């Protein structure tokens, strides 16, 4: 178990990296269709070696001990899931990665969820996202996981844009936490 001091230091460093690599003031249309005056490209941080390590450690600190897997919608969740899986193994607490496709694979197994060899039906999982706005993408991934027999017990995001997504996810009966809030990126 990591010390609270290490977690606080890692979180502070993550905020710095997000500001440097991922947060941009610019007009952008989001996946939800909303127009925003800022953009958070979490992949720029999770594809950075230090950023991936920080996110993985902080997410592992936030996960229940009896979790079996972590994953979410491609592409945003891919580097998160991979980093969490690798760091979890180094901690002696393996948490397997999985990916949720936006469209079912058109051949082979035709599944929406990849990585099931390590996650049999009933496995307890956490669905992750780099950035949550309305919560729609994350809830979509949750439904796909449930439809394929996984038990979703937690949801996590790197950044909560503080635009209603956290409330929508909690209203759906799911625990939700974010490592960083929008206000911290704008400070």
Contact map, one row per residue, 1 for C-alpha under 8 A:
1110000000000000000000000000000000000000000000000000000000000000000000000000000000000000000000000000000000000000000000000000000000000000000000000000000000000000000000000000000000000000000
1111011000000000000000000000000000000000000000000000000000001000000000000000000000000000000000000000000000000000000000000000000000000000000000000000000000000000000000000000000000000000000
1111111000000000000000000000000000000000000000000000000000000000000000000000000000000000000000000000000000000000000000000000000000000000000000000000000000000000000000000000000000000000000
0111111100000000000000000000000000000000000000000000000000000000000000000000000000000000000000000000000000000000000000000000000000000000000000000000000000000000000000000000000000000000000
0011111110000000000000000000000000000000000000000000000000000000000000000000000000000000000000000000000000000000000000000000000000000000000000000000000000000000000000000000000000000000000
0111111111000000000000000000000000000000000000000000000000000000000000000000000000000000000000000000000000000000000000000000000000000000000000000000000000000000000000000000000000000000000
0111111111100000000000000000000000000000000000000000000011001000000000000000000000000000000000000000000000000000000000000000000000000000000000000000000000000000000000000000000000000000000
0001111111110000000000000000000000000000000000000000000000000000000000000000000000000000000000000000000000000000000000000000000000000000000000000000000000000000000000000000000000000000000
0000111111111000000000000000000000000000000000000000000000000000000000000000000000000000000000000000000000000000000000000000000000000000000000000000000000000000000000000000000000000000000
0000011111111100000000000000000000000000000000000000010001000000000000000000000000000000000000000000000000000000000000000000000000000000000000000000000000000000000000000000000000000000000
0000001111111110000000000000000000000000000000000000010001000000000000000000000000000000000000000000000000000000000000000000000000000000000000000000000000000000000000000000000000100000000
0000000111111111000000000000000000000000000000000000000000000000000000000000000000000000000000000000000000000000000000000000000000000000000000000000000000000000000000000000000000000000000
0000000011111111100000000000000000000000000000000000010000000000000000000000000000000000000000000000000000000000000000000000000000000000000000000000000000000000000000000000000000000000000
0000000001111111110000000000000000000000000000000010011000000000000000000000000000000000000000000000000000000000000000000000000000000000000000000000000000000000000000000000000000000000000
0000000000111111111000000000000000000000000000000000000000000000000000000000000000000000000000000000000000000000000000000000000000000000000000000000000000000000000000000000000000010001100
0000000000011111111100000000000000000000000000000000000000000000000000000000000000000000000000000000000000000000000000000000000000000000000000000000000000000000000000000000000000000000000
0000000000001111111111000000000000000000000010000010000000000000000000000000000000000000000000000000000000000000000000000000000000000000000000000000000000000000000000000000000000000000000
0000000000000111111111100000000000000000010010000000000000000000000000000000000000000000000000000000000000000000000000000000000000000000000000000000000000000000000000000000000000000000100
0000000000000011111111110000000000000000000000000000000000000000000000000000000000000000000000000000000000000000000000000000000000000000000000000000000000000000000000000000000000000000100
0000000000000001111111100000000000000000000000000000000000000000000000000000000000000000000000000000000000000000000000000000000000000000000000000000000000000000000000000000000000000000000
0000000000000000111111100000000000000000000110000000000000000000000000000000000000000000000000000000000000000000000000000000000000000000000000000000000000000000000000000000000000000000000
0000000000000000111111110000000000000011111110000000000000000000000000000000000000000000000000000000000000000000000000000000000000000000000000000000000000000000000000000000000000000000000
0000000000000000011111111000000000000111100000000000000000000000000000000000000000000000000000000000000000000000000000000000000000000000000000000000000000000000000000000000000000000000100
0000000000000000001001111100000000000111000000000000000000000000000000000000000000000000000000000000000000000000000000000000000000000000000000000000000000000000000000000000000000000000000
0000000000000000000000111110000000001110000000000000000000000000000000000000000000000000000000000000000000000000000000000000000000000000000000000000000000000000000000000000000000000000000
0000000000000000000000011111000000011110000000000000000000000000000000000000000000000000000000000000000000000000000000000000000000000000000000000000000000000000000000000000000000000000000
0000000000000000000000001111100000111110000000000000000000000000000000000000000000000000000000000000000000000000000000000000000000000000000000000000000000000000000000000000000000000000000
0000000000000000000000000111110000111110000000000000000000000000000000000000000000000000000000000000000000000000000000000000000000000000000000000000000000000000000000000000000000000000000
0000000000000000000000000011111111110000000000000000000000000000000000000000000000000000000000000000000000000000000000000000000000000000000000000000000000000000000000000000000000000000000
0000000000000000000000000001111111110000000000000000000000000000000000000000000000000000000000000000000000000000000000000000000000000000000000000000000000000000000000000000000000000000000
0000000000000000000000000000111111000000000000000000000000000000000000000000000000000000000000000000000000000000000000000000000000000000000000000000000000000000000000000000000000000000000
0000000000000000000000000000111111000000000000000000000000000000000000000000000000000000000000000000000000000000000000000000000000001101000000000000000000000000000000000000000000000000000
0000000000000000000000000000111111100000000000000000000000000000000000000000000000000000000000000000000000000000000000000000000000000000000000000000000000000000000000000000000000000000000
0000000000000000000000000000111111110000000000000000000000000000000000000000000000000000000000000000000000000000000000000000000000000000000000000000000000000000000000000000000000000000000
0000000000000000000000000011110011111000000000000000000000000000000000000000000000000000000000000000000000000000000000000000000000000000000000000000000000000000000000000000000000000000000
0000000000000000000000000111110001111110000000000000000000000000000000000000000000000000000000000000000000000000000000000000000000000000000000000000000000000000000000000000000000000000000
0000000000000000000000001111000000111110000000000000000000000000000000000000000000000000000000000000000000000000000000000000000000000000000000000000000000000000000000000000000000000000000
0000000000000000000000111111000000011111000000000000000000000000000000000000000000000000000000000000000000000000000000000000000000000000000000000000000000000000000000000000000000000000000
0000000000000000000001111111000000011111100000000000000000000000000000000000000000000000000000000000000000000000000000000000000000000000000000000000000000000000000000000000000000000000000
0000000000000000000001110000000000000111110000000000000000000000000000000000000000000000000000000000000000000000000000000000000000100000000000000000000000000000000000000000000000000000000
0000000000000000000001100000000000000011111110000000000000000000000000000000000000000000000000000000000000000000000000000000000001100000000000000000000000000000000000000000000000000000000
0000000000000000010001000000000000000001111111000000000000000000000000000001000000000000000000000000000000000000000000000000000001100000000000000000000000000110000000000000000000000000000
0000000000000000000001000000000000000000111111100000000000000000000000000001001000000000000000000000000000000000000000000000000001000000000000000000000000000000000000000000000000000000000
0000000000000000000011000000000000000000111111110000000000000000000000000000000000000000000000000000000000000000000000000000000000000000000000000000000000000000000000000000000000000000000
0000000000000000110011000000000000000000111111110011000000000000000000000000000000000000000000000000000000000000000000000000000000000000000000000000000000000000000000000000000000000000000
0000000000000000000000000000000000000000011111111011001000000000000000000000001100000000000000000000000000000000000000000000000000000000000000000000000000000000000000000000000000000000000
0000000000000000000000000000000000000000001111111011000000000000000000000000001000000000000000000000000000000000000000000000000000000000000000000000000000000000000000000000000000000000000
0000000000000000000000000000000000000000000111111111000000000000000000000000000000000000000000000000000000000000000000000000000000000000000000000000000000000000000000000000000000000000000
0000000000000000000000000000000000000000000001111111100000000000000000000000000000000000000000000000000000000000000000000000000000000000000000000000000000000000000000000000000000000000000
0000000000000000000000000000000000000000000000011111110000000000000000000000000000000000000000000000000000000000000000000000000000000000000000000000000000000000000000000000000000000000000
0000000000000100100000000000000000000000000011111111111000000000000000000000000000000000000000000000000000000000000000000000000000000000000000000000000000000000000000000000000000000000000
0000000000000000000000000000000000000000000011111111111100000000000000000000001100100000000000000000000000000000000000000000000000000000000000000000000000000000000000000000000000000000000
0000000000000000000000000000000000000000000000001111111110000000000000000000000000100010000000000000000000000000000000000000000000000000000000000000000000000000000000000000000000000000000
0000000001101100000000000000000000000000000000000111111111000000000000000000000000000000000000000000000000000000000000000000000000000000000000000000000000000000000000000000000000000000000
0000000000000100000000000000000000000000000001000011111111100000000000000000000100110000000000000000000000000000000000000000000000000000000000000000000000000100000000000000000000000000000
0000000000000000000000000000000000000000000000000001111111110000000000000000000100110011000000000000000000000000000000000000000000000000000000000000000000000000000000000000000000000000000
0000001000000000000000000000000000000000000000000000111111111000000000000000000000010010000000000000000000000000000000000000000000000000000000000000000000000000000000000000000000000000000
0000001001100000000000000000000000000000000000000000011111111100000000000000000000000000000000000000000000000000000000000000000000000000000000000000000000000000000000000000000000100000000
0000000000000000000000000000000000000000000000000000001111111110000000000000000000010000000000000000000000000000000000000000000000000000000000000000000000010000000000000000000000100000000
0000000000000000000000000000000000000000000000000000000111111110000000000000000000010001000000000000000000000000000000000000000000000000000000000000000000000000000000000000000000000000000
0100001000000000000000000000000000000000000000000000000011111110000000000000000000000000000000000000000000000000000000000000000000000000000000000000000000000000000000000000000000000000000
0000000000000000000000000000000000000000000000000000000001111111000000000000000000000000000000000000000000000000000000000000000000000000000000000000000000000000000000000000000000000000000
0000000000000000000000000000000000000000000000000000000000111111101000000000000000000000000000000000000000000000000000000000010000000000000000000000000001000000000000000000000000000000000
0000000000000000000000000000000000000000000000000000000000000111111000000000000000000000000000000000000000000000000000000000000000000000000000000000000000000000000000000000000000000000000
0000000000000000000000000000000000000000000000000000000000000011111000000000000000000000000000000000000000000000000000000000000000000000000000000000000000000000000000000000000000000000000
0000000000000000000000000000000000000000000000000000000000000001111100000000000000000000000000000000000000000000000000000001000000000000000000000000000000000000000000000000000000000000000
0000000000000000000000000000000000000000000000000000000000000011111110000000000000000000000000100000000000000000000000000011110000000000000000000000000000000000000000000000000000000000000
0000000000000000000000000000000000000000000000000000000000000000011111000000000000000000000001110000000000000000000000100011100000000000000000000000000000000000000000000000000000000000000
0000000000000000000000000000000000000000000000000000000000000000001111100000000000000000000000111100000000000000000000100011110000000000000000000000000000000000000000000000000000000000000
0000000000000000000000000000000000000000000000000000000000000000000111110000000010011000000000111100000000000000000000000000111100000000000000000000000000000000000000000000000000000000000
0000000000000000000000000000000000000000000000000000000000000000000011111000110110000000000000001111000000000000000000000000111100000000000000000000000000000000000000000000000000000000000
0000000000000000000000000000000000000000000000000000000000000000000001111101110010000000000000000111000000000000000000000000001110000000010011000000000000000000000000000000000000000000000
0000000000000000000000000000000000000000000000000000000000000000000000111111110000000000000000000011110000000000000000000000000110000000110010000000000000000000000000000000000000000000000
0000000000000000000000000000000000000000000000000000000000000000000000011111110000000000000000000011110000000000000000000000000000000000000000000000000000000000000000000000000000000000000
0000000000000000000000000000000000000000000000000000000000000000000000001111111000000000000000000000000000000000000000000000000000000000000000000000000000000000000000000000000000000000000
0000000000000000000000000000000000000000011000000000000000000000000000011111111100000000000000000000000000000000000000000000000011000000000000000000000000000000000000000000000000000000000
0000000000000000000000000000000000000000000000000000000000000000000000111111111110000000000000000010000000000000000000000000000111000000000000000000000000000000000000000000000000000000000
0000000000000000000000000000000000000000000000000000000000000000000000111111111111000000000000000010000000000000000000000000000000000000000000000000000000000000000000000000000000000000000
0000000000000000000000000000000000000000001001100001000000000000000000000011111111100000000000000000000000000000000000000000000000000000000000000000000000000000000000000000000000000000000
0000000000000000000000000000000000000000000001000001001100000000000000100001111111110000000000000000000000000000000000000000000111000000000000000000000000000000000000000000000000000000000
0000000000000000000000000000000000000000000000000000000000000000000001110000111111111000000000011110000000000000000000000000000100000000000000000000000000000000000000000000000000000000000
0000000000000000000000000000000000000000000000000000000000000000000000000000011111111100000000001000000000000000000000000000000000000000000000000000000000000000000000000000000000000000000
0000000000000000000000000000000000000000000000000001101100000000000000000000001111111110000000000000000000000000000000000000000000000000000000000000000000000000000000000000000000000000000
0000000000000000000000000000000000000000000000000000001110110000000001000000000111111111000000101000000000000000000000000000000000000000000000000000000000000000000000000000000000000000000
0000000000000000000000000000000000000000000000000000000000000000000001000000000011111111100001111000000000000000000000000000000000000000000000000000000000000000000000000000000000000000000
0000000000000000000000000000000000000000000000000000000000000000000000000000000001111111110000000000000000000000000000000000000000000000000000000000000000000000000000000000000000000000000
0000000000000000000000000000000000000000000000000000100110000000000000000000000000111111111000000000000000000000000000000000000000000000000000000000000000000000000000000000000000000000000
0000000000000000000000000000000000000000000000000000000100010000000000000000000000011111111111100000000000000000000000000000000000000000000000000000000000000000000000000000000000000000000
0000000000000000000000000000000000000000000000000000000000000000000000000000000000001111111111100000000000000000000000000000000000000000000000000000000000000000000000000000000000000000000
0000000000000000000000000000000000000000000000000000000000000000000000000000000000000111111111000000000000000000000000000000000000000000000000000000000000000000000000000000000000000000000
0000000000000000000000000000000000000000000000000000000000000000000000000000000000000011111111000000000000000000000000000000000000000000000000000000000000000000000000000000000000000000000
0000000000000000000000000000000000000000000000000000000000000000000000000000000000000001111111000000000000000000000000000000000000000000000000000000000000000000000000000000000000000000000
0000000000000000000000000000000000000000000000000000000000000000000000000000000000000001111111100000000000000000000000000000000000000000000000000000000000000000000000000000000000000000000
0000000000000000000000000000000000000000000000000000000000000000000100000000000000001001111111110000000000000000000000000000000000000000000000000000000000000000000000000000000000000000000
0000000000000000000000000000000000000000000000000000000000000000001111000000000000011001100011111000000000000000000000000000000000000000000000000000000000000000000000000000000000000000000
0000000000000000000000000000000000000000000000000000000000000000000111000000000010001000000001111100000000000000000001100000000000000000000000000000000000000000000000000000000000000000000
0000000000000000000000000000000000000000000000000000000000000000000011100000000011011000000000111110000000000000001000000000000000000000000000000000000000000000000000000000000000000000000
0000000000000000000000000000000000000000000000000000000000000000000011110000000010000000000000011111000000000000111100000000000000000000000000000000000000000000000000000000000000000000000
0000000000000000000000000000000000000000000000000000000000000000000000111100110010000000000000001111100000000000111000000000000000000000000000000000000000000000000000000000000000000000000
0000000000000000000000000000000000000000000000000000000000000000000000111100000000000000000000000111110000000001110000000000000000000000000010011000000000000000000000000000000000000000000
0000000000000000000000000000000000000000000000000000000000000000000000001100000000000000000000000011111110000001110000000000000000000000000000000000000000000000000000000000000000000000000
0000000000000000000000000000000000000000000000000000000000000000000000001100000000000000000000000001111100000001000000000000000000000000000000000000000000000000000000000000000000000000000
0000000000000000000000000000000000000000000000000000000000000000000000000000000000000000000000000000111110000001000000000000000000000000000000000000000000000000000000000000000000000000000
0000000000000000000000000000000000000000000000000000000000000000000000000000000000000000000000000000111111000111000000000000000000000000000000000000000000000000000000000000000000000000000
0000000000000000000000000000000000000000000000000000000000000000000000000000000000000000000000000000101111111111000000000000000000000000000000000000000000000000000000000000000000000000000
0000000000000000000000000000000000000000000000000000000000000000000000000000000000000000000000000000000111110100000000000000000000000000000000000000000000000000000000000000000000000000000
0000000000000000000000000000000000000000000000000000000000000000000000000000000000000000000000000000000011111100000000000000000000000000000000000000000000000000000000000000000000000000000
0000000000000000000000000000000000000000000000000000000000000000000000000000000000000000000000000000000011111100000000000000000000000000000000000000000000000000000000000000000000000000000
0000000000000000000000000000000000000000000000000000000000000000000000000000000000000000000000000000000010111110000000000000000000000000000000000000000000000000000000000000000000000000000
0000000000000000000000000000000000000000000000000000000000000000000000000000000000000000000000000000000111111111000000000000000000000000000000000000000000000000000000000000000000000000000
0000000000000000000000000000000000000000000000000000000000000000000000000000000000000000000000000000000110001111110000000000000000000000000000000000000000000000000000000000000000000000000
0000000000000000000000000000000000000000000000000000000000000000000000000000000000000000000000000001111110000111110000000000000000000000000000010000000000000000000000000000000000000000000
0000000000000000000000000000000000000000000000000000000000000000000000000000000000000000000000000111100000000011111100000000000000000000000000011001000000000000000000000000000000000000000
0000000000000000000000000000000000000000000000000000000000000000000000000000000000000000000000000111100000000011111100000000000000000000000000000000000000000000000000000000000000000000000
0000000000000000000000000000000000000000000000000000000000000000000000000000000000000000000000001110000000000000111111100000000000000000000000000000000000000000000000000000000000000000000
0000000000000000000000000000000000000000000000000000000000000000000000000000000000000000000000000100000000000000111111110000000000000000000000000000000000000000000000000000000000000000000
0000000000000000000000000000000000000000000000000000000000000000000000000000000000000000000000000000000000000000001111110000000000000000000000000000000000000000000000000000000000000000000
0000000000000000000000000000000000000000000000000000000000000000000000000000000000000000000000010000000000000000001111110000000000000000000000000000000000000000000000000000000000000000000
0000000000000000000000000000000000000000000000000000000000000000000110000000000000000000000000010000000000000000001111111010000000000000000000000000010000000000000000000000000000000000000
0000000000000000000000000000000000000000000000000000000000000000000000000000000000000000000000000000000000000000000111111110000000000000000000000000110000000000000000000000000000000000000
0000000000000000000000000000000000000000000000000000000000000000000000000000000000000000000000000000000000000000000000111110000000000000000000000001110000000000000000000000000000000000000
0000000000000000000000000000000000000000000000000000000000000000000000000000000000000000000000000000000000000000000000011111000000000000000000000000111000000000000000000000000000000000000
0000000000000000000000000000000000000000000000000000000000000000001110000000000000000000000000000000000000000000000000111111100000000000000000000000111000000000000000000000000000000000000
0000000000000000000000000000000000000000000000000000000000000000011110000000000000000000000000000000000000000000000000000111110000000000000000000000011110000000000000000000000000000000000
0000000000000000000000000000000000000000000000000000000000000000001111100000000000000000000000000000000000000000000000000011111000000000000000000000011111000000000000000000000000000000000
0000000000000000000000000000000000000000000000000000000000000010001011100000000000000000000000000000000000000000000000000001111100000000000000000000000111110000000000000000000000000000000
0000000000000000000000000000000000000000000000000000000000000000000001110000000000000000000000000000000000000000000000000000111110000000010011000000000101110000000000000000000000000000000
0000000000000000000000000000000000000000000000000000000000000000000001111000100110000000000000000000000000000000000000000000011111000000010000000000000000111000000000000000000000000000000
0000000000000000000000000000000000000000000000000000000000000000000000011001100100000000000000000000000000000000000000000000001111110000010000000000000000011100000000000000000000000000000
0000000000000000000000000000000000000000111000000000000000000000000000000001100100000000000000000000000000000000000000000000000111110000000000000000000000001110000000000000000000000000000
0000000000000000000000000000000000000001110000000000000000000000000000000000000000000000000000000000000000000000000000000000000011111000000000000000000000001111100000000000000000000000000
0000000000000000000000000000000000000000000000000000000000000000000000000000000000000000000000000000000000000000000000000000000011111110010000000000000000001011110011000000000000000000000
0000000000000000000000000000000100000000000000000000000000000000000000000000000000000000000000000000000000000000000000000000000000111111000000000000000000000001111110000000000000000000000
0000000000000000000000000000000100000000000000000000000000000000000000000000000000000000000000000000000000000000000000000000000000011111100000000000000000000000001111010000000000000000000
0000000000000000000000000000000000000000000000000000000000000000000000000000000000000000000000000000000000000000000000000000000000011111111000000000000000000000000111011000000000000000000
0000000000000000000000000000000100000000000000000000000000000000000000000000000000000000000000000000000000000000000000000000000000001111111100000000000000000000000010000000000000000000000
0000000000000000000000000000000000000000000000000000000000000000000000001000000000000000000000000000000000000000000000000000000000000111111110000000000000000000000000000000000000000000000
0000000000000000000000000000000000000000000000000000000000000000000000011000000000000000000000000000000000000000000000000000001110010011111111000000000000000000000000000000000000000000000
0000000000000000000000000000000000000000000000000000000000000000000000000000000000000000000000000000000000000000000000000000000000000011111111100000000000000000000000001000000000000000000
0000000000000000000000000000000000000000000000000000000000000000000000000000000000000000000000000000000000000000000000000000000000000001111111110000000000000000000000000000000000000000000
0000000000000000000000000000000000000000000000000000000000000000000000011000000000000000000000000001000000000000000000000000001000000000111111111000000000000000000000000000000000000000000
0000000000000000000000000000000000000000000000000000000000000000000000010000000000000000000000000000000000000000000000000000001000000000011111111100000100000000000000000000000000000000000
0000000000000000000000000000000000000000000000000000000000000000000000000000000000000000000000000000000000000000000000000000000000000000001111111110000000000000000000000000000000000000000
0000000000000000000000000000000000000000000000000000000000000000000000000000000000000000000000000001000000000001100000000000000000000000000111111111000000000000000000000000000000000000000
0000000000000000000000000000000000000000000000000000000000000000000000000000000000000000000000000001000000000000100000000000000000000000000011111111111100000000000000000000000000000000000
0000000000000000000000000000000000000000000000000000000000000000000000000000000000000000000000000000000000000000000000000000000000000000000001111111111100000000000000000000000000000000000
0000000000000000000000000000000000000000000000000000000000000000000000000000000000000000000000000000000000000000000000000000000000000000000000111111110000000000000000000000000000000000000
0000000000000000000000000000000000000000000000000000000000000000000000000000000000000000000000000000000000000000100000001000000000000000000000011111110000000000000000000000000000000000000
0000000000000000000000000000000000000000000000000000000000000000000000000000000000000000000000000000000000000000000000011110000000000000000000001111111000000000000000000000000000000000000
0000000000000000000000000000000000000000000000000000000000000000000000000000000000000000000000000000000000000000000000111111100000000000000000001111111100000000000000000000000000000000000
0000000000000000000000000000000000000000000000000000000000000000000000000000000000000000000000000000000000000000000000000111100000000000000000001100111110000000000000000000000000000000000
0000000000000000000000000000000000000000000000000000000000000000000000000000000000000000000000000000000000000000000000000001111000000000000001001100011111100000000000000000000000000000000
0000000000000000000000000000000000000000000000000000000000000000000000000000000000000000000000000000000000000000000000000001110000000000000000000000001111100000000000000000011000000000000
0000000000000000000000000000000000000000000000000000000000000010000000000000000000000000000000000000000000000000000000000000111000000000000000000000000111110000000000000000011100000000000
0000000000000000000000000000000000000000000000000000000000000000000000000000000000000000000000000000000000000000000000000000011100000000000000000000000111111000000000000000011110000000000
0000000000000000000000000000000000000000000000000000000000100000000000000000000000000000000000000000000000000000000000000000011110000000000000000000000001111100000000000000000111100000000
0000000000000000000000000000000000000000000000000000000000000000000000000000000000000000000000000000000000000000000000000000000111110000000000000000000000111111000000000000000111100000000
0000000000000000000000000000000000000000010000000000001000000000000000000000000000000000000000000000000000000000000000000000000011100000000000000000000000011111000000000000000001110000000
0000000000000000000000000000000000000000010000000000000000000000000000000000000000000000000000000000000000000000000000000000000001110000000000000000000000001111100000000000000001111100000
0000000000000000000000000000000000000000000000000000000000000000000000000000000000000000000000000000000000000000000000000000000000111000000000000000000000001111111011000000000001111100000
0000000000000000000000000000000000000000000000000000000000000000000000000000000000000000000000000000000000000000000000000000000000111000000000000000000000000011111010000000000000001100000
0000000000000000000000000000000000000000000000000000000000000000000000000000000000000000000000000000000000000000000000000000000000011000000000000000000000000001111111000000000000001100000
0000000000000000000000000000000000000000000000000000000000000000000000000000000000000000000000000000000000000000000000000000000000001100000000000000000000000001111111000000000000000000000
0000000000000000000000000000000000000000000000000000000000000000000000000000000000000000000000000000000000000000000000000000000000001110000000000000000000000000011111110000000000000000000
0000000000000000000000000000000000000000000000000000000000000000000000000000000000000000000000000000000000000000000000000000000000011111000000000000000000000001111111111000000000000000000
0000000000000000000000000000000000000000000000000000000000000000000000000000000000000000000000000000000000000000000000000000000000010110000000000000000000000001011111111100000110000000000
0000000000000000000000000000000000000000000000000000000000000000000000000000000000000000000000000000000000000000000000000000000000000000000000000000000000000000000111111110000000000000000
0000000000000000000000000000000000000000000000000000000000000000000000000000000000000000000000000000000000000000000000000000000000000110000000000000000000000000000111111111000000000000000
0000000000000000000000000000000000000000000000000000000000000000000000000000000000000000000000000000000000000000000000000000000000000010001000000000000000000000000011111111111100000000000
0000000000000000000000000000000000000000000000000000000000000000000000000000000000000000000000000000000000000000000000000000000000000000000000000000000000000000000001111111111100000000000
0000000000000000000000000000000000000000000000000000000000000000000000000000000000000000000000000000000000000000000000000000000000000000000000000000000000000000000000111111110000000000000
0000000000000000000000000000000000000000000000000000000000000000000000000000000000000000000000000000000000000000000000000000000000000000000000000000000000000000000000011111110000000000000
0000000000000000000000000000000000000000000000000000000000000000000000000000000000000000000000000000000000000000000000000000000000000000000000000000000000000000000000001111111000000000000
0000000000000000000000000000000000000000000000000000000000000000000000000000000000000000000000000000000000000000000000000000000000000000000000000000000011100000000000001111111100000000000
0000000000000000000000000000000000000000000000000000000000000000000000000000000000000000000000000000000000000000000000000000000000000000000000000000000011100000000000001100111110000000000
0000000000000000000000000000000000000000000000000000000000000000000000000000000000000000000000000000000000000000000000000000000000000000000000000000000001111000000001001100011111000000000
0000000000000000000000000000000000000000000000000000000000000000000000000000000000000000000000000000000000000000000000000000000000000000000000000000000000111000000001000000001111100000000
0000000000000000000000000000000000000000000000000000000000000000000000000000000000000000000000000000000000000000000000000000000000000000000000000000000000011111000000000000000111111000000
0000000000100000000000000000000000000000000000000000000001100000000000000000000000000000000000000000000000000000000000000000000000000000000000000000000000011111000000000000000011111000000
0000000000000010000000000000000000000000000000000000000000000000000000000000000000000000000000000000000000000000000000000000000000000000000000000000000000000111000000000000000001111101100
0000000000000000000000000000000000000000000000000000000000000000000000000000000000000000000000000000000000000000000000000000000000000000000000000000000000000011110000000000000001111111100
0000000000000000000000000000000000000000000000000000000000000000000000000000000000000000000000000000000000000000000000000000000000000000000000000000000000000011110000000000000000011111110
0000000000000000000000000000000000000000000000000000000000000000000000000000000000000000000000000000000000000000000000000000000000000000000000000000000000000000000000000000000000001111111
0000000000000010000000000000000000000000000000000000000000000000000000000000000000000000000000000000000000000000000000000000000000000000000000000000000000000000000000000000000000011111111
0000000000000010011000100000000000000000000000000000000000000000000000000000000000000000000000000000000000000000000000000000000000000000000000000000000000000000000000000000000000011111111
0000000000000000000000000000000000000000000000000000000000000000000000000000000000000000000000000000000000000000000000000000000000000000000000000000000000000000000000000000000000000111111
0000000000000000000000000000000000000000000000000000000000000000000000000000000000000000000000000000000000000000000000000000000000000000000000000000000000000000000000000000000000000011111
